[in-house]
Amino acid sequence: MIDSFSLGLTHALLLYAAWKLMARPDLDSENTPDADAKPRWGKR
C-alpha cells in the first residue's frame, strides 16, 4: 500500500517545481539567442 505522505510529498514537490518554472521571466520572451553568443557550457 502506498503511503499517502510520500504520495503527497512527491506531488507537492512537482507542484513547487512547476510553480518555479512558470515564474521564470524568460518564458515570456520569444527572442532567439544570437548565433555569435558565447555558449554556456563547453567550447562548442
C-alpha positions, -999 to 999 in steps of 0.1 A, spaced: 0 0 0 14 34 -10 19 58 19 -2 89 15 26 111 30 51 100 3 25 105 -24 16 139 -11 52 149 -8 61 140 -43 31 158 -57 39 189 -36 75 189 -50 62 186 -85 38 215 -80 67 235 -65 89 228 -95 61 238 -119 55 270 -99 92 279 -101 94 272 -138 63 293 -146 77 322 -126 107 325 -149 108 358 -168 124 342 -199 93 322 -206 76 354 -220 105 361 -243 103 349 -279 138 361 -288 162 335 -301 198 336 -289 223 352 -313 245 329 -333 276 346 -321 266 345 -284 290 328 -260 279 292 -252 271 285 -216 287 251 -215 319 239 -231 336 255 -261 313 243 -289 
